[in-house]
Amino acid sequence: MRSLRIILTLLPWTISLLRDRRRWVLWGAPIARTPTFHRQRAEGIVAAIASLGPTFVKLAQVFGARADLIGEPYISVLGTLHDQVPPVPVEEIEREILSAYGKSADEVFERFDRTPVAAASLGQVHRASYDGRDVAVKVLRPGVEHIVEQDLRIARRIMRWVIWQWDNSHTRGILTVIEEFSARIHEEMDFCLEAEYATEIRGNFADDEQVIVPAIVHELTRPRVVVLDYVEGRRIDRLDVTEDEAKRITAVLIEMYVQMMLIDGLFHADPHPGNLLVTSDGRMALLDFGMVVRVPPETRLTLIRTVLAAVRQEGEGIVEGFSDLGLIAPGADMNEISRLVQLLLDTAYRQDTTSQDRIKMMLADRVMHTLYDFPIVLPRDMVYFARTATLIEGIGTRYDPYFQAIPVASPIVLRMRSRILRSLGETPTPSVAEIATIAGFAAGRLWKRMRRWRAEYAG
């Protein structure tokens, strides 16, 4: 019955997509589709996916970073899919707590709120009080492991049939994503592992005054229940802030992910606005450590070299970095790749166009269509980096339609360059640009502190 429901939910949209190429699926001329139609269909597909439950929601979020497999506007609409699903009845949550601790929620906690503060695809969060601490109690959804296993078996079966009918690089790529997701999702359902990751990342940011990683209550950690400090704040995409404050928050976001990816090598791989809060005093709170990726030193070194090439606008260095990262498919026309890189650089440094205008300009370029037909390869770990880039772009343009990620990130990367290279065992030689950037940053911080002290003294 589950297979039948999935097929009946997705089949109408599959037929609609196939009719773009042949009016009657197997024969006929393509049907002309308008941009409005594509947008409405993308929204309908996302709604259908959300109705199928946690497995498909989480899987669709991964596909939301696969621009090599999915074109616009579908990729953008998938990026809006968050894992908010109907909450589990509190009675079922309390049974999980009783099973985990051998005590009821009222016996374990001094206070336990029956109304959840968050209901996500895999877990549900309730606010509580423990040993005088305000805590968040995250409980794995009852029976979710069985649902995920069942759905993945069905998804594999469907995709193998699709490949048998339409064998091409895109359909094979979709099956690869499903297999990779299968290997990763089991880690996300192990809350003991999540507690270990959260503790390690908290230690990495222990000296950072701008970032909060909630502490785990280790004595209450269980495979299906994890308890951590409750953090009050607003989602990063729902702030009412000044332009200067929005720029500062975006810079903190970029610096936080640069540190995780390139310095610590332990990367929060589920970046979406629901996992990022801004507190009343302007600090960034990072939540949900179920999906974490370790970045090997060799990958980090290649990434920083590629990023620095982008900062210096060196096309050849970027192409070399793409190749070393495994982003270029075998047999690709390197002249076309070089044209793509130049297109990306020209677009990235344009200050007079909005994000939507830049996307339209890129999509209109012939090389983008050629590359989509290759397609470009996106290795497993690169998927999560792509999701981070999408998040930063989305947050930046949320508060500034003319936001450009590379010009904003460049001084941050230059300032952190020596730390990054030292973390990789390299001996950094500060460049003039790096020294100037650090000096400017220090002067700016000093000026802000002087203004704050002056305001406090005057008050």
N, C-alpha and C positions, 0 to 999 in steps of 0.2 A: 504493500500500500504506500509505503514511503517512496519507493521508486516511481510509482504511478503519479503521486502528487508532484514530485520534482519534475517529471517529464511533462505533465499537463501544465505546470506553471511556466516552464521555460520554452516549451515547444512553440507557442504562438509567436514569441519574440524571435526564436531561431528562424522560423519560416519567414517572418518579416525581413530579417537580415538577408536571408538567401534570395529573396525577391529583388533585392537591390541589384543583383547580378543577372537573374533571370526571372521574368515576370511570373512564370508558372513553376518556379523552383528548378525544374529540370530542363525547361526550354523557354524560349521567348526572349525579347529584348529587355535590357535593364529598365527598371522604373526610375523616373526622375524623382529625386528627393530634395526637398528644400532644407536649408539650415534649421528652420523652425521645426520641421518634422523630425530631423535627427535629434534635436534637443529634447523634444517631447518623448521620443522613443527611448532615449537614454534615461530619462527620469522614470519612465514606466518600467524599464529593465531593472533599475536600482530598487524600485518599490517591490518588484517581484522577488528579487534576491533577498531583500530584508524579510519578506514574509516566510522564507524557507528556514529561518532560524540561524543559530550561532555559527555553524560550520560555513555556511555560504556567505554570511556577513564578514567573517574573518578572512575568508578566501578572497572575497571581492576587494577587501582593503589591500591585500597584497597585489592583486591585479591593477589596483589604482595607481601603482607606480610603474607598470609595465607598458611604457609608451612604445616599446618595440613590438608589442603584440596588439595593442588596442589604440585606435586613433581617436582624434577629437570628433565630437564633443564628449564621447563616452568616457574617456579617461578623466576628464575634468569632473563630470557628474559622479563617477565612482569615488572621486576624492572627497565628495561631500557625505559619503556613507559612514556614519558613526555606528558604534556597536550598542546603541540604545535599543533595548528590547523590552517587552512587558515583564514586570517583576515577578519573581517566584513568590507564591504565598508564604507569609512569614512562618506559618506552621512547619513548612518543609525546611526552611532555613534553621529553625530551632531544632528540628530533628537531626540535622547535620551537626550542629553544635553539640548536642547531647551525645552523638556518636563519636565525635572527636575528643571530648573531654570527660565523658562519663558523668557530666553534670549539665543541668539546664542552663540556659543563657542567663537567667536571673541569679543562679548560684555562682557562675563564673564572673559575671560583671556586676558592678554596683548599679549601673543603669544600662539598659539596652533598648534603643529606639526601635519600635516595630515597623516604622515606615522607612524604607531604604532611601539612602541619599544617592545611590547610583545602581542601575540595573544594566549590566553589560552582557555581552554574548556568553562569556564563560563564567563570570562571577557576579555576585551581588554584594553591595556594601551597605552596612548598617553602622550608625554612629552609636558609641557606647562610652562607658566610663570604667576604667580598670585601675585599681591601686592609685586613685587620685588623678589619673591621666585621662585626657580626652582622646579617645582612640577610634579608629575605623576598623571594623571587623569585616573582612572580605571572605566570603564563603563560596566555594565552587558550586555551581548549579547542580542540583541532584540529577543524576542520570546523563549528564552532558557527555561523559566519555563514550557511552554507548551510542549516543546520537552522532557524535563526531566520527567514530569508527564506521558506523553504518553509512553516513553520508559520503565519506571518502571512498568507500567501496563502490557506492553507486556512481559517484563522479568519475572514478577511474573507468568503470564499465561503459558509461556513456561516451567518454572521450575516446576509448579504444574503438568503439563502433564508429564514431565521427571520423577518426583517422583512417579507418578502413574505407569509409566512403569518400573522404576528402583529405588525402594525405598531402600535407604541405608543411612548410616550416612553422607556420602560425599554429596549426592544430597540434603539432608535436610540441611546440613551445608551451602551449596551455597544459598539456599533460605533464610536462616537466615541472611546471609551477605547482601543480597539484601534488606531485610526488615530493617536492621540496617542502611544501606546506605540511604534508603528512609527517615528515621527519621533525619539523619544528613545533607543531602544535602540542605534542605530548609534554614538552618542557613547560609550555605555558600553563598546563593544567597541574603542575607540581608546585604547590605553594611553598614547600620547604626549599626548593631551588630558587624560587622567586625571592624568598627571604635572604638567601645567601647573596644573590646579585644585588639586592637593595642595600645590604650592609656594606658590600664592597664599594658600590658607587657612592654611598654616603661618606665613606672614608676618603674617597678620592676628592670630594668637594668639602672636606672638613674645614679647610682654611678659606673657603670662598664665601664672603659675606653676602653675595648676591643670589646664591642658589640654596634652596632648601630641599633636602632629601629626607623624608620622614623616617624616624627610627623604628626598627622592628621590635615588638615585644616578644623576645625569643622564647620565653617559657610557655607562650601560647601558640607557637608555630606548629602547625600540623600539615600533612599533605593536602588536606582539603579546606583548611581554615588558616588564615594569616591575620595577625593583628598588628597595627602600626599606628603611630601618632596621627591624630586627625589634624589636617591643615585646612584652615579657612582661607578662601580666596576666590577670585573670579577667573573664569576661563580666559585664556589669552586672546581669544578671538571675540570676546564680548566686553571689552573694556571701554570706558568713557574717559579718555586721557587726552592730554595736549599732544601736539605734533612732536615736541621735543621728548616727552615721556615715551611716546610710541617708538621713537628712534632708539632711545636708551634700552627699552625692553627688547626690541628686535636685536640689538647688539648683544645683549646678555644671552639671548636665545642662541645666536650664532656662536658666541664664545663657548657656551656650555657644550654644544654638540661638537665643536672643533676639539675641545679638550677630551671628550669621550672617544671620538673617532681616532684622533691622531696622537694624543699623549697617553691616555690611560689604556687604550686598546680594549676597552669594555664599553659597549655601545648600546644605549637604550634604543631598541629596534622597533618600537611601536609608537612612532611620533605622530600624534594627532592632538588637536586643541583640547580634547577632554582630559588629556594626561598632563596638561600644563596649566598651572594656576598662577595668578599674580596676587600676592598678599597685599594687605592694606598699606604696608610700609614699602611696597614696590619690589619685593624679592620674588624670584621665580621658584615655584615649587614643582618638582618633577615627580610624577606618580606612575604607578603600575609598571612593575619590573618583570612581568611574565615573559616578555620576549626581549632577550638580551643576546647580543652577538659579540664574540671576541674577535678582534681584528688582528691578524698576524702582523709582526713587525715589518715584513717585506711589503705587505699591502699598504701599511701606513706610510712607509718611505716612498712608495710609488705615488700614493695619493698626495702627499705634501709636495713632491716634485711637480706633479701635474697642476696642483692648485697654484703654486708659485709661478709656473709658466703662464697660467691664466691671468694672474695678477700682473705679470710683465707683458701680457698680450703677445706671447710667443707661440704662434700657431704650430710650429714644428714640435716644440716641447709638449704641447697638449696632445698632438697626434701620437707621439711616442708614448705618452702616459696612457692614453686610451688603449693602445696596443698592448702595453705591459699589463694593464688591468683586465685584459681579455674582453674588451668592449667591442672590438672590431671582428666581424665574422670572417672566417677564412674565405679567400677569393674576392674580398671587397676591393673595389676600385679605390686606390689610395688618393687619386686626384679628387674623387668625389668626397672622400673623407676630409681632405684638406679644405675643400670648398665649404663643407658643413661646419668645420671648426671656425673658419673665417666668418661665416654667417652668424654663428653663435657669438663670437667676439664682437662683431659689428652691432648686433642686436643688444648684447649685454651692456654696452657702454652708451647706448642712446638714452639721453636724459629728457628727450622731448616727446616721448610716446608712453602711453599707458601699457599695462601688462596685456590687456586684450588686444591692443593694436599690434604689439610685438608678436603675439601668437599668430595673428592673421598674416603678418608679414612673413613669418617663417613658414607657415603652411602653404603660402602661395609660391614658395620657392621650389623649383623642380627637384633639387637635391633631397629635400625632405621626403618626397614621394618615392624617389629612387631608394633611399635608405630604408623606408618602411617595407619595401619589397624584398630587402636582403634576407632577413632583417638584421639590425644590429643586435649583437649578443649582449644580454644583461646577466652576468654571473650572479650566483645566489646572494652573496653578501652585498653586491652592488644594488640589489633591489631595495634594501633597507636604507642605503645612502640616498637613493633616488627619492624614497618617501620623505626623508629629512629635507632634501632640497625643495620638494614640493611644499612641505609644511612651511619652511622659511619664506618661500615666495608668496604663499597664501597669506601668511601673517603680515608680511611687509606690505603687500598690495591692499590688505584690509584697511590699513591706516594711511597709506600713501599710494594712490593709483600709479604714480611714476616711479615706484620703488624699483631699484636695480640691485640684485643680490651681490654681484661680484664687486662693484665699487664700494658697497657698504662693508662687505666681508674682507676686502683687501687689507685695510689698515689693521684689522683684528688679527688676521693671519700673520702679517708682518710682525706685529707686536709679540705674537706667540711663537714665532719661528724658532728662536733659540731653544725654548722649552721643548718644542716638538722634536727637534733634532737631538737634543740631549737625551730625551726619553728613548730614542732609537740607537743610542750609543755613538752618535755622530758628534764631531767637534764643530760647533757652529762658529762661523766668522760673521759677525754682524755687518750688514751692509749699511750704506749711508741712509737708504730709505727706511731700514728697520730702526736705526738710531733716531732718525727724525720722527718716526711714528711713535716710538716709545716716549721720546721727550714731549711730543705734543700731547700724548695721552696723560702723562704725569702732570704736565702743566694744567691740563683741563681738569683733572681730579683735584689738584691743589686749589684751583680757582673756585670750584664748586664748594669745597670745604670751607674756604675763606668766606664765601657768600653765606653759607649756612651758619657759621660761627657769628658772622656780623649780624645776621637776622636774629639769632638767639640772644646776642648781647643787647641789641636794640630793643628786643621784646622785654 
